[in-house]
């Protein structure tokens, strides 16, 4: 992948923060006032674009 856009970086940063705090994406999205659907859509979009995306916290069975 070439240079990342600011929008891609925004969502990737949120995905990394949720993962580093070991929070399920659903909890993190609620805490950060983000739409869970958008967070998960960007996770999938980044994966398709070949970006390494972190997994959700260890208690996040439904988010994986």
VENTA-V106480 format. One record per residue. RES is the residue in one letter. SS is DSSP state (H for helix, E for strand, L for the rest). PHI is phi in degrees with one decimal (none if undefined). Layout:
RES_SS_PHI + RES_SS_PHI
This chain:
X_L_none + X_L_-80.0 + X_L_-59.5 + X_L_-82.7 + X_L_-77.5 + X_H_-64.6 + X_H_-68.7 + X_H_-61.4 + X_H_-62.8 + X_H_-56.8 + X_H_-72.2 + X_H_-63.6 + X_H_-59.9 + X_H_-64.0 + X_H_-62.7 + X_H_-67.4 + X_H_-64.3 + X_H_-61.2 + X_H_-66.4 + X_H_-65.1 + X_L_-91.0 + X_L_54.2 + X_L_-100.0 + X_L_-59.8 + X_H_-57.0 + X_H_-62.9 + X_H_-67.2 + X_H_-63.1 + X_H_-60.1 + X_H_-63.1 + X_H_-60.5 + X_H_-94.2 + X_L_58.0 + X_L_-107.5 + X_L_-74.9 + X_H_-57.1 + X_H_-59.2 + X_H_-68.4 + X_H_-60.2 + X_H_-70.3 + X_H_-64.2 + X_H_-69.6 + X_H_-58.7 + X_H_-65.1 + X_H_-60.1 + X_H_-65.6 + X_H_-60.0 + X_H_-61.7 + X_L_-81.6 + X_L_86.9 + X_L_-87.9 + X_L_-73.6 + X_L_-117.6 + X_L_-71.9 + X_L_-85.8 + X_L_-70.3 + X_L_-56.7 + X_L_-64.4 + X_L_-98.4 + X_L_-108.7 + X_H_-51.8 + X_H_-73.7 + X_H_-88.1 + X_L_-85.8
